[in-house]
Structures are given as structure tokens and as C-alpha cells.
Amino acid sequence: MANPLAGEVTITIDGVPHCAKLTLGALAELEDALDEDNLLNLVQRFETGRFASRDVVALIVAGLRGGGWTGTATDLMTADIGGGPVEAAKLAATLLARAFTPPA
């Protein structure tokens, strides 16, 4: 479903696959949600393993919204993300990496 070369990731919520992508608008929303003045700080938190669950949720929501999803972080609080919290963290890190990796 998702095209990795376009920065996309598939995230399964309550058994339904969704395409997620960190568009420029989604990145701006992410900065605002995490009260970060730049995304380099967030990237560094993921690279060093110092990220919080709110970082993961914010990244997942921003990516889903970049993919066209109209939900909110509140919608994810009771949702089942395929693979659980560990997979959600991996998907969030993948979203972030793909957003800043030029296509091959």
C-alpha cells in the first residue's frame, strides 16, 4: 500500500491499513504538537532513544494526517495499532527517517 520511495509508511489501526507520510504541513503540525522549535531535536531524540510515548503518538498522528486521515491523537488513545507500542515506535522512527531521506 505505502510507497517507501515517496516517504510513505503503512500503519494498521484497528485492523485497517492506512498510508502515512510526513508532508510539510504534517511536519509543521508536529512541531506545534511537540512544542519544538525545530525538528532536528526530535530526530536526535529518536536517534539516541530518548523519545517519549507522546513523541510516538504525535509522529503517528502527523504522518496519518499527511496521508489524508482526519483523526486526532484522542482517536488513537483507544485504537489498536498493529504490532503494539514497539511497532508504533518503529513506524514513527521510519516516518521521520523517510521524511528526511532523498529518494534514491
URGI-V720584 format. One record per residue. N is the residue number from 0. RES is the residue in one letter. OMEGA is omega as a letter, one per 40 degrees, with the letter a starting at -180 (* if undefined). D_FIRST is the distance of its C-alpha to the first C-alpha in whole Angstrom. Layout:
BEGIN
N	RES	OMEGA	D_FIRST
N	RES	OMEGA	D_FIRST
END
This chain:
BEGIN
0	M	a	0
1	A	i	4
2	N	a	7
3	P	a	10
4	L	i	12
5	A	i	12
6	G	a	12
7	E	i	9
8	V	i	8
9	T	i	7
10	I	a	10
11	T	i	11
12	I	a	14
13	D	i	17
14	G	a	14
15	V	i	12
16	P	i	8
17	H	i	8
18	C	i	7
19	A	i	10
20	K	i	12
21	L	i	16
22	T	i	17
23	L	i	21
24	G	i	22
25	A	i	20
26	L	i	22
27	A	i	25
28	E	i	24
29	L	i	24
30	E	a	27
31	D	a	29
32	A	a	27
33	L	i	28
34	D	i	31
35	E	i	31
36	D	i	33
37	N	a	30
38	L	i	27
39	L	i	28
40	N	i	30
41	L	i	27
42	V	i	25
43	Q	i	29
44	R	i	28
45	F	a	25
46	E	a	27
47	T	i	30
48	G	a	28
49	R	a	30
50	F	i	28
51	A	i	28
52	S	i	26
53	R	i	26
54	D	a	25
55	V	a	22
56	V	a	21
57	A	i	22
58	L	i	19
59	I	i	17
60	V	a	18
61	A	i	18
62	G	i	15
63	L	i	13
64	R	i	16
65	G	i	15
66	G	i	12
67	G	i	14
68	W	a	15
69	T	a	18
70	G	a	19
71	T	i	22
72	A	i	23
73	T	i	25
74	D	a	22
75	L	a	21
76	M	a	24
77	T	a	24
78	A	i	20
79	D	i	19
80	I	a	17
81	G	a	15
82	G	i	17
83	G	a	20
84	P	a	21
85	V	i	21
86	E	i	17
87	A	i	17
88	A	i	20
89	K	i	18
90	L	i	15
91	A	i	17
92	A	i	19
93	T	i	15
94	L	a	15
95	L	i	18
96	A	a	19
97	R	i	16
98	A	a	17
99	F	i	20
100	T	i	20
101	P	i	20
102	P	a	18
103	A	*	19
END
